[in-house]
Amino acid sequence: MRKNKTKEKIRSGGVALGCFINIPAPEVVELCGLVGFDFVVIDAEHGAASYDAVRHMIRAAETVDITPIVRTPMNVAQVILRYLDAGALGVQVPQVLTKQDAELSVQAVKYYPLGRRGLAAARAANYGVTGSVAEYCQRANEETMIVFHIESVQAVENLPEILQVPEIDVFFV
């Protein structure tokens, strides 16, 4: 699993710059990396990208060494899992309205003991041919970003409780 340079930069107090991409174009992802962005948010919620297009956009991000974050279409474990298995280094989860929503997202993103993410020898785990499963799970728990999209009055009202949920890296307002 690749190092998540965006997560590292934020944790060290730096500023990470990126942009949303809502068209299914790997070339746009490559251009974002070439002009110096740290990350891209591939919009699978409102954008036109299919799952296959998102997979190609993740690969494009890898070629220019920027962090691919997928804005998932919904806060559902099986949906989140597919994008992470494809190699996304983070997810931006929409409609996080309550502490329970936040906890469910963390459970979907993180492997045991931090969560309940299902495990497969998928692309993100190098198809199971490099390193041990235990090493991959530990690295994934360290490197994968969780970004919550706070986008409603209800979410703002519940923010004090949502902020108590561990493992959240970014709150996007």
Z-matrix of the N, CA and C atoms (Angstrom, degrees):
N
C 1 1.453
C 2 1.526 1 109.19
N 3 1.330 2 114.52 1 137.58
C 4 1.462 3 119.75 2 -179.56
C 5 1.525 4 111.85 3 -71.21
N 6 1.302 5 114.89 4 155.03
C 7 1.461 6 122.16 5 172.77
C 8 1.527 7 107.82 6 -70.32
N 9 1.315 8 116.12 7 135.99
C 10 1.456 9 121.25 8 177.13
C 11 1.519 10 108.22 9 -91.28
N 12 1.327 11 115.68 10 93.05
C 13 1.461 12 121.26 11 -175.72
C 14 1.526 13 112.62 12 -66.50
N 15 1.323 14 116.79 13 -29.50
C 16 1.465 15 120.06 14 178.05
C 17 1.519 16 110.15 15 -67.37
N 18 1.308 17 116.89 16 -46.19
C 19 1.466 18 121.14 17 178.75
C 20 1.523 19 110.38 18 -61.29
N 21 1.323 20 115.69 19 -43.11
C 22 1.461 21 121.24 20 178.65
C 23 1.536 22 111.21 21 -61.08
N 24 1.327 23 116.40 22 -43.44
C 25 1.465 24 121.33 23 -179.32
C 26 1.522 25 111.15 24 -64.00
N 27 1.324 26 117.18 25 -43.91
C 28 1.463 27 121.01 26 -179.71
C 29 1.525 28 110.43 27 -66.03
N 30 1.323 29 116.33 28 -43.99
C 31 1.477 30 119.96 29 -178.73
C 32 1.521 31 112.20 30 -63.63
N 33 1.329 32 117.49 31 -28.43
C 34 1.458 33 120.04 32 -179.98
C 35 1.530 34 112.26 33 -88.64
N 36 1.339 35 116.44 34 7.39
C 37 1.455 36 120.78 35 176.52
C 38 1.511 37 114.57 36 91.02
N 39 1.320 38 117.20 37 5.83
C 40 1.456 39 120.91 38 179.76
C 41 1.516 40 112.56 39 -82.64
N 42 1.312 41 114.82 40 176.34
C 43 1.457 42 122.41 41 178.02
C 44 1.515 43 107.95 42 -109.49
N 45 1.323 44 115.96 43 127.45
C 46 1.462 45 121.51 44 177.35
C 47 1.523 46 108.55 45 -106.70
N 48 1.318 47 115.75 46 133.74
C 49 1.462 48 121.26 47 -178.65
C 50 1.520 49 110.03 48 -112.05
N 51 1.328 50 114.90 49 138.94
C 52 1.449 51 119.71 50 178.72
C 53 1.504 52 110.65 51 -160.58
N 54 1.320 53 115.40 52 -174.10
C 55 1.459 54 119.18 53 179.07
C 56 1.518 55 110.63 54 -149.90
N 57 1.323 56 114.50 55 160.27
C 58 1.457 57 122.00 56 174.36
C 59 1.520 58 108.93 57 -82.51
N 60 1.298 59 115.92 58 141.99
C 61 1.462 60 121.19 59 173.10
C 62 1.519 61 106.99 60 -125.24
N 63 1.329 62 116.12 61 116.15
C 64 1.458 63 119.41 62 -178.01
C 65 1.521 64 113.47 63 -113.10
N 66 1.320 65 116.48 64 15.42
C 67 1.464 66 120.29 65 172.77
C 68 1.530 67 107.77 66 -118.94
N 69 1.316 68 117.64 67 143.77
C 70 1.468 69 120.55 68 -176.08
C 71 1.534 70 112.06 69 -78.52
N 72 1.338 71 116.45 70 78.45
C 73 1.460 72 120.77 71 -174.78
C 74 1.527 73 111.26 72 -138.08
N 75 1.336 74 117.56 73 100.89
C 76 1.464 75 119.68 74 176.71
C 77 1.522 76 113.00 75 -56.87
N 78 1.320 77 117.25 76 -30.24
C 79 1.469 78 120.78 77 179.99
C 80 1.521 79 111.69 78 -63.28
N 81 1.326 80 117.09 79 -35.24
C 82 1.461 81 120.89 80 178.20
C 83 1.529 82 109.52 81 -67.00
N 84 1.323 83 116.41 82 -39.40
C 85 1.466 84 120.44 83 176.45
C 86 1.527 85 109.59 84 -60.76
N 87 1.326 86 116.91 85 -46.39
C 88 1.470 87 120.15 86 178.84
C 89 1.524 88 111.05 87 -59.60
N 90 1.322 89 117.88 88 -44.21
C 91 1.466 90 121.13 89 178.78
C 92 1.522 91 111.48 90 -60.62
N 93 1.324 92 117.16 91 -38.88
C 94 1.474 93 120.09 92 178.16
C 95 1.523 94 110.76 93 -60.64
N 96 1.316 95 116.96 94 -40.72
C 97 1.458 96 120.03 95 177.24
C 98 1.513 97 112.15 96 -68.79
N 99 1.320 98 116.47 97 -39.91
C 100 1.465 99 120.39 98 -177.86
C 101 1.528 100 112.77 99 -67.04
N 102 1.346 101 116.96 100 -29.56
C 103 1.471 102 119.26 101 179.47
C 104 1.522 103 112.24 102 -89.51
N 105 1.339 104 117.62 103 0.06
C 106 1.454 105 119.71 104 170.75
C 107 1.516 106 118.15 105 107.57
N 108 1.317 107 118.83 106 5.93
C 109 1.460 108 119.06 107 176.44
C 110 1.523 109 110.16 108 -65.51
N 111 1.325 110 115.87 109 151.89
C 112 1.466 111 121.76 110 176.91
C 113 1.523 112 112.12 111 -86.41
N 114 1.326 113 116.65 112 -32.06
C 115 1.464 114 120.80 113 -176.10
C 116 1.512 115 110.51 114 -149.35
N 117 1.324 116 114.31 115 164.06
C 118 1.458 117 122.01 116 168.66
C 119 1.522 118 107.17 117 -129.71
N 120 1.324 119 115.53 118 145.62
C 121 1.453 120 121.53 119 171.14
C 122 1.526 121 105.73 120 -105.95
N 123 1.306 122 114.78 121 110.84
C 124 1.460 123 121.22 122 179.23
C 125 1.528 124 106.48 123 -84.86
N 126 1.320 125 116.00 124 114.95
C 127 1.461 126 120.97 125 -171.43
C 128 1.521 127 111.45 126 -86.46
N 129 1.339 128 115.51 127 98.37
C 130 1.465 129 121.01 128 177.13
C 131 1.527 130 111.18 129 -96.76
N 132 1.341 131 116.42 130 1.69
C 133 1.465 132 119.52 131 176.59
C 134 1.531 133 109.98 132 -89.27
N 135 1.321 134 117.20 133 -56.51
C 136 1.462 135 121.04 134 -178.27
C 137 1.522 136 112.67 135 -103.75
N 138 1.321 137 117.55 136 -16.96
C 139 1.453 138 121.48 137 -178.77
C 140 1.520 139 112.14 138 -76.93
N 141 1.320 140 115.01 139 172.76
C 142 1.465 141 121.81 140 -176.34
C 143 1.524 142 113.58 141 -92.88
N 144 1.311 143 117.73 142 5.43
C 145 1.461 144 120.81 143 -173.85
C 146 1.528 145 111.95 144 -75.16
N 147 1.325 146 115.07 145 129.05
C 148 1.460 147 121.16 146 172.30
C 149 1.528 148 108.45 147 -77.99
N 150 1.312 149 116.33 148 172.09
C 151 1.463 150 120.22 149 177.12
C 152 1.529 151 110.17 150 -59.03
N 153 1.331 152 117.71 151 -42.94
C 154 1.473 153 120.41 152 179.40
C 155 1.523 154 111.45 153 -63.21
N 156 1.326 155 117.22 154 -40.76
C 157 1.465 156 119.83 155 178.34
C 158 1.525 157 110.59 156 -63.99
N 159 1.315 158 117.08 157 -40.12
C 160 1.468 159 120.55 158 178.66
C 161 1.527 160 110.09 159 -61.62
N 162 1.325 161 117.29 160 -41.36
C 163 1.472 162 120.49 161 178.31
C 164 1.530 163 110.75 162 -58.21
N 165 1.321 164 117.44 163 -42.90
C 166 1.469 165 120.73 164 178.79
C 167 1.531 166 111.36 165 -68.17
N 168 1.309 167 116.94 166 -34.60
C 169 1.464 168 120.56 167 178.04
C 170 1.531 169 110.76 168 -68.72
N 171 1.318 170 116.87 169 -35.66
C 172 1.469 171 120.45 170 175.37
C 173 1.524 172 109.70 171 -63.46
N 174 1.314 173 117.04 172 -44.80
C 175 1.473 174 120.31 173 177.61
C 176 1.527 175 111.08 174 -60.89
N 177 1.328 176 116.97 175 -40.06
C 178 1.467 177 120.53 176 178.37
C 179 1.525 178 110.16 177 -61.99
N 180 1.323 179 117.45 178 -40.54
C 181 1.471 180 120.64 179 178.20
C 182 1.522 181 110.21 180 -60.87
N 183 1.305 182 116.80 181 -38.93
C 184 1.461 183 120.47 182 179.96
C 185 1.528 184 111.72 183 -64.70
N 186 1.326 185 117.18 184 -34.17
C 187 1.471 186 119.14 185 -177.82
C 188 1.518 187 112.67 186 -68.31
N 189 1.334 188 116.88 187 -24.60
C 190 1.466 189 120.57 188 -179.71
C 191 1.535 190 111.39 189 -113.46
N 192 1.317 191 116.26 190 12.02
C 193 1.461 192 123.83 191 171.92
C 194 1.529 193 113.95 192 58.01
N 195 1.339 194 115.32 193 46.11
C 196 1.465 195 119.57 194 171.22
C 197 1.530 196 108.04 195 -116.78
N 198 1.305 197 115.86 196 161.99
C 199 1.458 198 121.78 197 -176.05
C 200 1.524 199 110.82 198 -83.69
N 201 1.338 200 117.61 199 119.62
C 202 1.464 201 119.91 200 174.61
C 203 1.531 202 110.29 201 -87.83
N 204 1.316 203 115.52 202 119.34
C 205 1.464 204 122.93 203 175.49
C 206 1.524 205 106.43 204 -115.58
N 207 1.318 206 117.11 205 131.46
C 208 1.464 207 120.47 206 -179.53
C 209 1.516 208 109.40 207 -106.04
N 210 1.323 209 115.17 208 124.56
C 211 1.464 210 120.32 209 171.25
C 212 1.520 211 105.95 210 -80.79
N 213 1.325 212 115.38 211 105.10
C 214 1.459 213 120.90 212 -173.42
C 215 1.525 214 110.95 213 -70.49
N 216 1.327 215 116.90 214 153.20
C 217 1.462 216 118.79 215 -179.59
C 218 1.522 217 113.80 216 -71.61
N 219 1.341 218 116.54 217 -20.74
C 220 1.463 219 120.00 218 179.86
C 221 1.517 220 109.91 219 -160.93
N 222 1.306 221 115.39 220 163.56
C 223 1.452 222 122.68 221 179.51
C 224 1.532 223 108.97 222 -90.92
N 225 1.335 224 115.21 223 71.78
C 226 1.464 225 122.44 224 -179.56
C 227 1.521 226 107.20 225 -130.96
N 228 1.330 227 116.28 226 130.02
C 229 1.464 228 121.44 227 -173.45
C 230 1.527 229 112.89 228 -53.23
N 231 1.329 230 118.02 229 -46.37
C 232 1.464 231 120.59 230 -176.91
C 233 1.526 232 112.36 231 -65.97
N 234 1.314 233 117.15 232 -30.91
C 235 1.465 234 121.33 233 178.05
C 236 1.532 235 109.33 234 -73.43
N 237 1.312 236 116.61 235 -47.40
C 238 1.465 237 121.57 236 179.12
C 239 1.521 238 110.10 237 -58.66
N 240 1.322 239 116.55 238 -44.65
C 241 1.461 240 122.96 239 -178.12
C 242 1.524 241 112.31 240 -56.14
N 243 1.312 242 117.40 241 -43.41
C 244 1.471 243 120.42 242 -177.37
C 245 1.525 244 111.96 243 -59.60
N 246 1.328 245 117.12 244 -42.23
C 247 1.461 246 120.01 245 -178.98
C 248 1.520 247 111.52 246 -70.68
N 249 1.329 248 116.79 247 -37.41
C 250 1.463 249 119.42 248 177.23
C 251 1.528 250 110.87 249 -68.28
N 252 1.317 251 117.23 250 -40.97
C 253 1.465 252 120.29 251 177.24
C 254 1.527 253 111.79 252 -62.55
N 255 1.329 254 116.88 253 -28.43
C 256 1.472 255 121.15 254 178.69
C 257 1.522 256 112.14 255 -75.09
N 258 1.341 257 117.22 256 -13.13
C 259 1.455 258 120.20 257 176.82
C 260 1.509 259 115.85 258 117.21
N 261 1.333 260 118.23 259 3.78
C 262 1.468 261 119.02 260 175.76
C 263 1.525 262 108.78 261 -60.49
N 264 1.322 263 116.31 262 138.95
C 265 1.464 264 121.16 263 177.92
C 266 1.521 265 112.01 264 -92.96
N 267 1.320 266 115.34 265 4.00
C 268 1.453 267 119.82 266 176.88
C 269 1.505 268 110.63 267 -172.59
N 270 1.320 269 114.68 268 161.89
C 271 1.462 270 120.80 269 174.75
C 272 1.516 271 108.30 270 -129.65
N 273 1.317 272 115.10 271 142.93
C 274 1.453 273 121.68 272 171.67
C 275 1.515 274 105.20 273 -109.11
N 276 1.323 275 115.79 274 111.72
C 277 1.453 276 121.96 275 -171.67
C 278 1.528 277 109.80 276 -95.37
N 279 1.337 278 116.77 277 123.93
C 280 1.461 279 119.84 278 179.62
C 281 1.531 280 111.80 279 -83.36
N 282 1.309 281 114.95 280 165.11
C 283 1.463 282 122.60 281 172.20
C 284 1.525 283 113.88 282 54.40
N 285 1.310 284 116.38 283 43.14
C 286 1.463 285 120.74 284 171.05
C 287 1.523 286 105.21 285 -84.26
N 288 1.322 287 115.21 286 104.44
C 289 1.464 288 120.73 287 -172.80
C 290 1.523 289 113.41 288 -104.71
N 291 1.338 290 115.99 289 -25.36
C 292 1.460 291 120.60 290 -174.00
C 293 1.523 292 110.66 291 -138.14
N 294 1.310 293 114.99 292 168.67
C 295 1.459 294 120.26 293 174.54
C 296 1.523 295 110.19 294 -59.66
N 297 1.317 296 117.82 295 -39.05
C 298 1.460 297 121.22 296 178.86
C 299 1.531 298 111.22 297 -62.84
N 300 1.339 299 117.95 298 -40.79
C 301 1.470 300 120.97 299 175.39
C 302 1.522 301 110.21 300 -58.62
N 303 1.317 302 116.10 301 -43.92
C 304 1.463 303 121.28 302 -179.13
C 305 1.522 304 110.51 303 -64.00
N 306 1.314 305 117.01 304 -44.56
C 307 1.470 306 120.54 305 179.59
C 308 1.523 307 111.69 306 -62.95
N 309 1.325 308 117.37 307 -39.53
C 310 1.466 309 120.67 308 178.31
C 311 1.528 310 111.09 309 -63.91
N 312 1.316 311 116.76 310 -38.39
C 313 1.464 312 120.51 311 177.95
C 314 1.521 313 111.16 312 -64.39
N 315 1.305 314 116.90 313 -46.55
C 316 1.463 315 120.56 314 179.41
C 317 1.523 316 109.66 315 -60.44
N 318 1.320 317 117.18 316 -42.58
C 319 1.465 318 120.77 317 178.45
C 320 1.533 319 111.13 318 -60.40
N 321 1.334 320 117.09 319 -35.62
C 322 1.460 321 121.42 320 -179.48
C 323 1.524 322 112.65 321 -73.35
N 324 1.329 323 117.64 322 -30.33
C 325 1.464 324 121.97 323 -174.72
C 326 1.524 325 112.27 324 -87.99
N 327 1.300 326 117.45 325 -37.76
C 328 1.465 327 121.07 326 -171.44
C 329 1.528 328 111.72 327 -97.46
N 330 1.331 329 114.20 328 144.92
C 331 1.466 330 120.99 329 173.18
C 332 1.521 331 110.01 330 -82.58
N 333 1.328 332 115.33 331 164.08
C 334 1.460 333 121.40 332 174.26
C 335 1.518 334 109.10 333 -53.35
N 336 1.300 335 120.56 334 138.05
C 337 1.459 336 130.03 335 10.78
C 338 1.529 337 113.95 336 -93.27
N 339 1.335 338 118.14 337 1.01
C 340 1.469 339 121.07 338 -177.85
C 341 1.521 340 112.79 339 -85.98
N 342 1.321 341 116.91 340 -21.85
C 343 1.447 342 120.91 341 -176.82
C 344 1.511 343 112.06 342 -156.64
N 345 1.343 344 114.08 343 -162.05
C 346 1.462 345 120.72 344 -177.38
C 347 1.523 346 112.14 345 -129.92
N 348 1.306 347 116.96 346 28.00
C 349 1.461 348 120.63 347 -179.38
C 350 1.525 349 109.68 348 -60.31
N 351 1.321 350 115.51 349 135.53
C 352 1.455 351 120.74 350 177.63
C 353 1.510 352 110.82 351 -72.37
N 354 1.317 353 116.07 352 149.65
C 355 1.465 354 121.41 353 -174.17
C 356 1.517 355 111.34 354 -114.43
N 357 1.315 356 115.65 355 134.01
C 358 1.459 357 122.32 356 174.13
C 359 1.518 358 107.79 357 -146.38
N 360 1.298 359 115.78 358 157.13
C 361 1.468 360 120.08 359 177.35
C 362 1.524 361 108.35 360 -81.99
N 363 1.317 362 115.54 361 64.64
C 364 1.466 363 122.43 362 -176.94
C 365 1.525 364 110.53 363 -90.47
N 366 1.319 365 115.47 364 -176.97
C 367 1.461 366 122.50 365 -177.41
C 368 1.524 367 112.39 366 -54.67
N 369 1.327 368 117.63 367 -43.94
C 370 1.467 369 120.85 368 -178.17
C 371 1.525 370 111.87 369 -60.01
N 372 1.327 371 116.65 370 -28.35
C 373 1.472 372 122.01 371 179.55
C 374 1.527 373 110.81 372 -96.87
N 375 1.329 374 116.55 373 21.49
C 376 1.473 375 122.11 374 -177.57
C 377 1.521 376 111.35 375 52.84
N 378 1.337 377 115.00 376 37.28
C 379 1.465 378 123.24 377 177.60
C 380 1.523 379 112.90 378 56.69
N 381 1.323 380 116.48 379 20.19
C 382 1.451 381 121.31 380 177.22
C 383 1.521 382 115.22 381 77.19
N 384 1.339 383 117.80 382 13.10
C 385 1.474 384 119.63 383 -176.52
C 386 1.526 385 113.77 384 -99.16
N 387 1.326 386 118.40 385 -8.75
C 388 1.467 387 120.64 386 177.83
C 389 1.513 388 109.03 387 -127.05
N 390 1.299 389 117.49 388 132.28
C 391 1.463 390 121.44 389 177.58
C 392 1.514 391 112.71 390 70.44
N 393 1.301 392 114.58 391 172.22
C 394 1.459 393 120.29 392 179.88
C 395 1.530 394 110.16 393 -89.73
N 396 1.309 395 114.78 394 161.38
C 397 1.460 396 120.73 395 176.71
C 398 1.531 397 109.87 396 -62.34
N 399 1.316 398 116.88 397 -41.18
C 400 1.469 399 120.56 398 179.61
C 401 1.525 400 111.00 399 -61.36
N 402 1.338 401 117.16 400 -42.32
C 403 1.467 402 120.36 401 178.28
C 404 1.523 403 110.80 402 -63.88
N 405 1.326 404 116.42 403 -43.14
C 406 1.462 405 119.74 404 179.44
C 407 1.527 406 110.44 405 -61.21
N 408 1.323 407 118.05 406 -46.59
C 409 1.467 408 121.22 407 -178.58
C 410 1.524 409 111.17 408 -60.73
N 411 1.302 410 116.49 409 -42.05
C 412 1.471 411 120.15 410 179.00
C 413 1.525 412 110.32 411 -63.77
N 414 1.334 413 117.19 412 -46.67
C 415 1.480 414 120.90 413 179.19
C 416 1.518 415 111.41 414 -62.57
N 417 1.330 416 116.33 415 -42.81
C 418 1.464 417 120.14 416 -179.85
C 419 1.528 418 110.34 417 -61.92
N 420 1.313 419 117.20 418 -41.67
C 421 1.468 420 119.62 419 177.89
C 422 1.519 421 111.59 420 -62.97
N 423 1.328 422 117.46 421 -33.49
C 424 1.468 423 121.43 422 179.79
C 425 1.528 424 112.30 423 -77.80
N 426 1.316 425 117.65 424 -40.97
C 427 1.467 426 121.92 425 -169.37
C 428 1.524 427 115.13 426 -92.21
N 429 1.315 428 118.76 427 -25.54
C 430 1.460 429 120.82 428 -174.61
C 431 1.523 430 110.65 429 -75.86
N 432 1.328 431 115.31 430 129.29
C 433 1.465 432 121.85 431 -179.86
C 434 1.518 433 110.84 432 -91.73
N 435 1.324 434 114.59 433 145.16
C 436 1.463 435 121.16 434 171.42
C 437 1.519 436 107.04 435 -119.29
N 438 1.317 437 114.92 436 119.95
C 439 1.461 438 122.73 437 178.35
C 440 1.523 439 106.77 438 -117.33
N 441 1.318 440 116.62 439 125.88
C 442 1.461 441 119.98 440 177.68
C 443 1.510 442 109.29 441 -102.77
N 444 1.316 443 114.20 442 135.12
C 445 1.450 444 122.37 443 178.74
C 446 1.526 445 107.33 444 -93.17
N 447 1.321 446 116.04 445 105.55
C 448 1.467 447 121.58 446 178.17
C 449 1.525 448 105.86 447 -92.49
N 450 1.345 449 115.42 448 104.15
C 451 1.465 450 118.43 449 -168.58
C 452 1.529 451 114.01 450 -135.54
N 453 1.317 452 116.19 451 22.77
C 454 1.466 453 117.83 452 178.40
C 455 1.529 454 109.78 453 -148.23
N 456 1.318 455 115.10 454 163.14
C 457 1.459 456 120.72 455 176.59
C 458 1.525 457 109.28 456 -61.49
N 459 1.338 458 117.39 457 -40.78
C 460 1.463 459 120.68 458 179.84
C 461 1.528 460 111.12 459 -60.13
N 462 1.322 461 117.02 460 -42.81
C 463 1.469 462 120.45 461 179.06
C 464 1.525 463 110.84 462 -63.91
N 465 1.314 464 117.14 463 -41.31
C 466 1.473 465 120.42 464 178.63
C 467 1.525 466 109.76 465 -64.35
N 468 1.322 467 117.47 466 -43.01
C 469 1.470 468 120.51 467 178.57
C 470 1.527 469 111.61 468 -62.38
N 471 1.321 470 117.40 469 -33.97
C 472 1.471 471 121.89 470 -178.70
C 473 1.523 472 113.27 471 -93.22
N 474 1.324 473 117.13 472 3.66
C 475 1.465 474 120.68 473 -175.53
C 476 1.529 475 114.11 474 -56.38
N 477 1.337 476 120.60 475 -41.01
C 478 1.468 477 118.36 476 178.64
C 479 1.533 478 112.87 477 -56.21
N 480 1.322 479 117.34 478 -38.94
C 481 1.460 480 120.58 479 178.48
C 482 1.533 481 111.21 480 -74.05
N 483 1.327 482 116.90 481 -40.30
C 484 1.467 483 121.15 482 179.88
C 485 1.529 484 109.94 483 -62.35
N 486 1.320 485 116.96 484 -37.90
C 487 1.470 486 121.15 485 179.99
C 488 1.521 487 112.91 486 -62.65
N 489 1.306 488 118.38 487 -18.13
C 490 1.460 489 122.36 488 179.66
C 491 1.525 490 113.07 489 -78.01
N 492 1.321 491 117.72 490 -13.72
C 493 1.464 492 121.48 491 -176.27
C 494 1.533 493 108.62 492 -76.77
N 495 1.341 494 117.38 493 122.63
C 496 1.474 495 119.33 494 -179.86
C 497 1.523 496 111.94 495 -72.32
N 498 1.319 497 115.47 496 162.17
C 499 1.466 498 125.26 497 173.70
C 500 1.527 499 114.27 498 83.85
N 501 1.318 500 119.09 499 2.22
C 502 1.461 501 121.43 500 178.75
C 503 1.527 502 107.64 501 -85.23
N 504 1.326 503 116.23 502 130.41
C 505 1.457 504 120.61 503 -176.70
C 506 1.524 505 113.63 504 -95.43
N 507 1.340 506 117.47 505 -37.27
C 508 1.460 507 121.60 506 -173.72
C 509 1.523 508 109.32 507 -144.45
N 510 1.332 509 114.87 508 140.04
C 511 1.457 510 121.32 509 169.75
C 512 1.526 511 106.41 510 -110.26
N 513 1.307 512 116.40 511 118.95
C 514 1.457 513 122.37 512 -179.02
C 515 1.517 514 107.26 513 -101.51
N 516 1.342 515 116.70 514 118.07
C 517 1.458 516 120.97 515 -177.79
C 518 1.511 517 108.94 516 -107.34
